[in-house]
Amino acid sequence: MLCQHYEHIHEGADSAFSVDASNITFGAGCLAEAGDIAKSLGIARIAVFTDAGLVATEHVATVLNSLKAAGVDIALYDDVRVEPTDESFKAGTKFAMDANVDGFISVGGGSVIDTAKAANLYSTHPAEFLDYVNAPIGNAVPVPGPLKPHIACPTTSGTGSECTGIAVFDLLEMQAKTGIASKMLRPTRALIDPDATLTLPANVVAASAFDVLSHALESYTARPYTQRPAPSAPSARPSSQGANPWSDLGCAEALRLAGLYLERAVADANDIEARHQLMWASTLAGIAFGNAGCHAPHGMSYSVSGLVRDFQPAGYPLGEPIVPHGMSVIVNSPSVFRMTAADQPDRHLDGARFLGADVADAAPSEAGDALSERIIELMKATGMPNGLSGVGYGPDDVTSLVAGSINQRRLLDNAPMEIDEQILTTMYEGAISYW
């Protein structure tokens, strides 16, 4: 059934898809395996990347104790910035080079994991900073070879960064997010301990979970790989290769779990089942979008984060404005899916159904509204901002938001419809508020 979506191969398009994934260990308590895994990878001196809010937690202590017990020398870097920038990537790189390490372990959310990826890349294959950054903002120079071993230990149930070859950051001079994408950046191993999420504040759980939800929906509704240009060589096939039967499986289950457990996990920190299931959903969605790629909601999120003025959500570091990644994505999603449904009504109805909506009597023309309304229900139930207005933007900001996202072609071109400046403007206008 899932493969019928791919039966028609466009002329000049790809006729095959690739499956790549990190070597994953999932389960309560698995952070204690860090030392043995580092030793098995031949790491003698390891850079431990984390942030100031996590360094004193039991999760980091478990990893450090395990590494020490295995006889692995440790260089601790706890200055990772939440929502990293080009400057914080450079600072992490300098630390790694000065510390002379032969491996990395990241303990934290997507910001920590992405910073470790960047530090690994630039310390292993030094280059001008923009060389590896996605075009057209950067030069998109291919990573010339393998990186040092990297063990990723996520502590949030959201970004899926432990499963992808993508590192996202704010380019300060442009006031917009961009990223580096290469299969070489994918962590060597991932230790996914769902107990790490039990101490997260409700707002962080909600924002992270909506990132999972949008990863899965965007991958499931992405342009099929059979409609993307064939690569110049098999080795040049991108990670963001479009929707494919493998990613569809992870998307469907991740969405089903989000529909069942998202509200419960946010409402009750003691609901261990719900928080564990969200972590598994995050893993599935991470594998899925690591092989399919996201599209417009993520592309639009980059300027929402980059142009933030004074929004400071509960549960995140105080003192500077921030729109957490999951929030910056989900405020766009209902508006986007209302528009993209015309190209893939069946897939959008599937998404609504996976999330728990009753779409038995819905017509194809109602697919966009059905999916968007279910997302909005979940947003309202978990205290998410009311669209762009909820994070400080209004109609007068649309032009700037468009300008900050129109060059995110890796993402926008993965959408099931062509997205130009006018379409992007309409999508932002539709995301100003939902209720």
C-alpha positions in Angstrom: 0.0 0.0 0.0 2.7 2.5 1.0 4.8 1.7 -2.2 1.9 2.8 -4.6 3.0 6.4 -3.9 6.3 5.6 -5.7 5.1 3.6 -8.8 5.5 6.5 -11.3 9.1 7.5 -11.8 9.5 10.9 -13.5 11.9 11.2 -16.4 15.4 11.8 -15.1 14.4 11.1 -11.5 15.9 8.7 -9.1 14.7 5.1 -9.2 16.2 3.9 -5.9 16.5 5.1 -2.4 19.1 4.6 0.3 18.7 3.6 4.0 21.2 5.0 6.5 20.9 5.0 10.2 23.1 5.3 13.3 23.9 2.2 15.3 21.3 2.7 18.1 21.0 1.4 21.6 17.6 2.3 23.2 16.5 1.6 26.8 16.4 2.8 30.3 19.9 3.0 31.9 21.8 2.6 28.7 23.9 5.8 29.3 26.0 3.6 31.6 27.2 1.8 28.5 29.1 4.8 27.2 32.5 3.8 28.5 32.4 0.3 27.0 31.3 1.7 23.6 33.9 4.4 23.6 36.6 1.8 24.3 35.2 -0.5 21.6 35.5 2.3 19.1 39.2 2.8 19.9 38.7 6.1 21.7 41.5 6.9 24.2 40.7 10.6 24.8 37.2 11.8 24.3 35.6 15.2 24.2 32.4 15.2 26.3 30.1 18.0 25.0 27.2 19.2 27.1 25.7 22.5 28.3 25.8 24.5 31.5 22.3 23.4 32.4 23.0 19.7 32.1 26.6 19.4 33.3 25.6 18.8 37.0 22.8 16.3 36.2 22.8 12.6 36.9 22.8 11.9 33.1 26.2 13.6 32.6 27.5 12.0 35.8 26.5 8.6 34.5 28.4 9.1 31.3 31.5 10.5 32.9 31.6 7.7 35.5 31.2 5.1 32.8 34.0 6.6 30.7 36.3 6.8 33.7 35.6 3.2 34.7 36.6 2.2 31.1 39.9 4.1 31.4 39.0 6.7 28.7 40.6 10.1 29.2 38.1 12.9 29.3 38.1 16.5 28.0 34.9 18.2 29.3 33.2 21.0 27.3 30.1 22.3 29.0 29.8 25.7 27.2 27.5 24.6 24.4 24.9 27.2 23.6 21.2 26.3 23.5 20.2 27.2 19.9 23.8 27.3 18.6 25.3 30.0 16.4 28.2 30.0 14.0 30.3 31.6 16.8 29.4 28.8 19.3 30.2 26.2 16.6 33.6 27.8 16.2 34.2 27.9 20.0 33.4 24.2 20.2 35.8 23.5 17.3 38.6 25.4 19.0 38.1 23.4 22.2 38.2 20.1 20.3 41.4 21.0 18.4 43.1 22.3 21.6 42.1 19.2 23.5 43.6 16.9 20.9 40.8 14.3 21.2 40.2 11.2 19.1 36.5 10.9 19.7 33.4 12.7 20.8 30.4 12.1 23.0 27.5 14.5 23.3 25.0 14.5 26.2 22.1 16.8 25.7 19.5 18.0 23.3 19.9 18.8 19.6 22.0 21.9 20.3 24.6 19.8 22.1 24.6 17.0 19.5 24.8 19.4 16.6 27.7 21.3 18.2 29.6 18.1 18.7 29.0 17.2 15.0 30.3 20.6 13.9 33.3 20.5 16.2 34.1 17.0 14.9 33.9 18.1 11.3 35.9 21.3 11.5 38.6 19.8 13.8 39.0 16.7 11.6 38.8 18.5 8.2 39.6 22.2 8.8 38.1 24.6 6.3 36.7 28.1 6.0 33.5 28.1 8.0 31.0 28.6 5.2 32.7 25.9 3.0 30.6 23.1 4.4 27.4 25.1 5.0 24.4 24.4 2.8 24.0 26.4 -0.5 23.1 29.0 -1.4 24.1 30.5 2.0 27.4 28.5 2.1 29.5 26.7 -0.5 28.2 23.2 0.2 31.7 21.7 -0.2 31.4 17.9 0.3 32.9 16.6 3.5 36.2 15.0 2.3 36.2 11.9 4.4 35.1 10.1 7.6 35.1 12.0 11.0 36.2 10.8 14.4 33.8 8.5 16.3 30.9 10.3 17.9 28.5 8.8 20.5 25.3 10.8 20.8 23.3 10.7 24.0 20.0 12.7 23.6 18.3 14.0 26.7 15.2 15.4 25.0 12.6 13.5 23.0 12.5 15.7 19.9 15.3 16.7 17.6 16.4 13.2 16.4 19.8 14.7 15.8 21.4 11.5 17.1 20.1 9.8 13.9 20.9 12.4 11.3 23.8 14.0 9.4 22.5 17.5 9.9 23.8 20.3 12.2 21.7 23.4 12.5 22.8 26.8 13.7 22.1 30.5 13.6 24.2 32.5 11.2 24.5 35.7 13.1 25.2 38.0 10.2 22.0 36.9 8.5 19.8 36.6 11.5 18.6 33.2 10.2 19.2 29.6 10.8 20.9 27.4 8.3 22.9 24.1 8.5 25.4 21.6 7.4 24.1 18.4 5.9 26.3 15.4 5.1 26.0 11.7 5.8 29.5 11.9 7.3 28.1 14.0 10.2 25.8 11.2 11.4 26.9 10.0 14.8 28.6 6.6 14.9 26.6 5.4 17.8 23.5 6.6 19.7 22.7 5.8 23.3 19.0 6.7 23.8 18.0 6.5 27.4 14.3 7.5 27.8 14.8 8.0 31.6 16.7 11.2 30.7 13.4 12.9 29.7 11.7 12.3 33.1 13.2 15.5 34.6 12.3 17.8 31.6 9.9 20.7 32.2 6.5 20.3 30.6 7.1 23.2 28.1 10.3 21.6 26.9 8.6 18.2 26.5 5.8 19.9 24.4 8.2 21.8 22.1 10.4 18.8 21.6 7.4 16.5 20.9 6.1 18.9 18.2 9.4 18.8 16.5 9.0 15.0 16.4 5.4 15.4 15.0 6.5 17.8 12.3 9.6 15.6 11.4 7.3 12.7 10.8 4.6 14.7 8.9 7.1 16.5 6.7 8.9 13.4 5.8 5.7 11.5 5.1 4.4 14.3 2.8 7.8 15.2 1.3 8.3 15.1 -2.5 8.7 11.4 -3.3 12.2 10.2 -4.2 10.9 9.2 -7.6 10.3 12.8 -8.4 13.7 14.1 -7.4 16.6 14.3 -9.9 18.8 11.2 -10.1 22.2 11.8 -8.4 25.3 12.3 -10.5 26.6 9.1 -8.8 25.2 6.7 -6.2 27.6 8.2 -3.6 26.1 11.7 -4.2 22.5 10.7 -3.3 21.5 13.1 -0.6 20.2 12.2 2.9 17.2 14.4 2.2 16.2 12.2 -0.7 12.4 12.6 -0.4 9.6 10.4 0.9 10.3 6.7 0.5 8.9 3.4 1.8 11.4 3.0 4.6 10.9 6.4 6.1 7.1 6.0 5.7 7.2 3.2 8.2 8.9 5.3 10.9 6.7 8.3 10.2 3.5 6.4 10.6 4.4 4.9 13.9 6.0 8.1 15.3 2.7 9.9 14.5 0.6 7.2 16.1 2.6 7.4 19.3 2.5 11.2 19.3 -1.3 11.1 19.0 -1.5 8.8 21.9 1.1 10.1 24.3 2.0 13.7 23.6 -0.7 15.3 25.8 -0.1 12.7 28.6 3.7 13.3 28.6 3.3 17.1 28.9 0.6 16.9 31.6 2.3 14.5 34.0 6.1 14.2 34.5 5.4 11.0 36.4 3.8 9.3 33.4 6.8 7.2 32.6 5.1 5.3 29.9 4.2 8.4 28.0 7.6 10.0 28.2 9.3 6.7 27.2 7.0 6.3 24.2 7.7 9.9 23.1 11.4 9.2 23.2 10.8 6.1 21.0 8.7 8.3 18.6 11.6 10.8 18.5 14.0 8.0 17.5 11.7 6.7 14.8 11.1 10.1 13.4 14.8 10.9 13.5 15.6 7.8 11.4 12.8 8.7 9.0 13.6 12.3 8.3 17.3 11.4 8.3 16.5 9.4 5.1 13.7 11.5 3.7 14.2 15.1 4.8 11.8 17.8 6.1 10.3 20.5 4.1 8.5 23.9 4.5 7.6 24.1 8.2 11.3 23.5 9.0 12.5 25.9 6.3 10.2 28.6 7.6 11.3 27.9 11.2 14.8 29.2 10.6 13.8 32.9 10.2 11.2 32.5 13.1 14.1 31.6 15.4 16.6 33.9 13.8 14.5 37.1 14.0 13.2 36.7 17.5 12.9 39.9 19.5 11.8 39.3 23.1 10.0 35.9 23.4 11.3 33.9 26.4 9.4 30.7 27.0 9.1 28.9 30.3 11.5 26.1 30.9 14.4 27.5 28.8 17.4 29.6 29.8 16.5 33.1 30.9 18.2 36.3 29.9 17.9 36.3 26.1 15.1 35.9 23.6 14.6 32.4 22.1 12.0 30.6 20.1 12.9 26.9 20.8 13.2 24.8 17.6 10.1 22.8 18.1 8.0 25.9 18.7 9.5 27.7 15.7 8.5 24.7 13.5 5.0 24.0 14.8 3.7 27.6 14.6 4.1 27.2 10.8 2.9 23.6 10.3 -0.9 24.0 10.3 -0.7 26.7 7.6 1.7 24.7 5.5 -0.3 21.5 5.5 -3.5 23.3 4.6 -1.7 24.3 1.3 0.4 21.2 0.6 -2.6 18.9 1.0 -3.9 19.7 -2.5 -0.9 17.8 -3.9 -1.2 14.8 -1.6 -4.6 14.6 -0.1 -4.4 10.9 0.8 -1.1 11.4 2.6 -2.4 14.4 4.6 -5.5 12.4 5.6 -3.2 9.6 6.7 -1.3 12.0 8.9 -4.5 13.2 10.6 -5.6 9.6 11.1 -2.2 8.5 12.5 -2.5 11.4 15.0 -5.9 10.1 16.2 -8.4 12.2 14.1 -11.5 10.6 12.8 -11.3 11.1 9.0 -13.4 8.2 7.9 -15.9 10.5 6.2 -13.4 13.2 5.1 -13.2 14.1 1.4 -9.8 14.7 -0.3 -10.6 18.4 -0.5 -10.9 18.4 3.4 -7.5 16.8 3.9 -5.6 20.0 4.7 -8.1 21.2 7.2 -8.4 17.8 8.9 -4.7 17.6 9.5 -4.3 21.2 10.5 -7.2 21.1 12.9 -5.8 18.0 14.7 -2.4 19.7 15.0 -4.1 22.8 16.4 -6.0 20.7 18.9 -2.7 19.3 20.2 -1.1 22.7 20.3 -3.9 24.2 22.4 -4.0 21.2 24.7 -0.3 21.5 25.5 0.1 25.3 25.8 1.9 26.0 22.5 1.9 29.5 21.2 -1.0 30.6 19.0 0.9 30.7 15.7 3.5 33.4 14.9 1.6 36.0 17.0 2.2 33.8 20.0 6.0 34.2 19.6 5.9 37.9 18.9 5.3 38.3 15.1 2.6 40.1 13.3 1.5 40.8 9.6 4.2 43.5 9.3 6.9 40.9 9.9 6.0 38.6 7.0 8.3 40.2 4.5 11.3 39.8 6.8 10.3 36.2 7.6 10.1 35.4 3.9 13.5 37.0 3.2 15.0 34.9 6.0 13.7 31.6 4.7 13.5 31.8 0.9 17.1 30.6 0.5 16.5 27.4 2.5 16.2 25.5 -0.7 17.3 22.1 0.7 14.1 22.2 2.7 11.7 24.1 0.5 12.5 22.1 -2.5 11.6 18.9 -0.6 8.0 20.0 -0.3 5.4 18.3 -2.5 4.6 21.6 -4.2 6.8 24.3 -5.7 7.4 27.1 -3.2 8.3 30.5 -4.4 8.3 33.8 -2.6 4.5 34.4 -3.1 3.6 30.9 -1.8 5.9 31.4 1.2 4.3 34.7 1.9 0.8 33.1 1.9 2.1 30.3 4.2 3.4 32.8 6.8 0.3 35.0 6.5 -1.8 31.9 7.3 0.4 31.1 10.3 -0.2 34.4 12.2 -2.8 32.9 14.5 -5.1 29.9 14.6 -7.6 30.5 17.3 
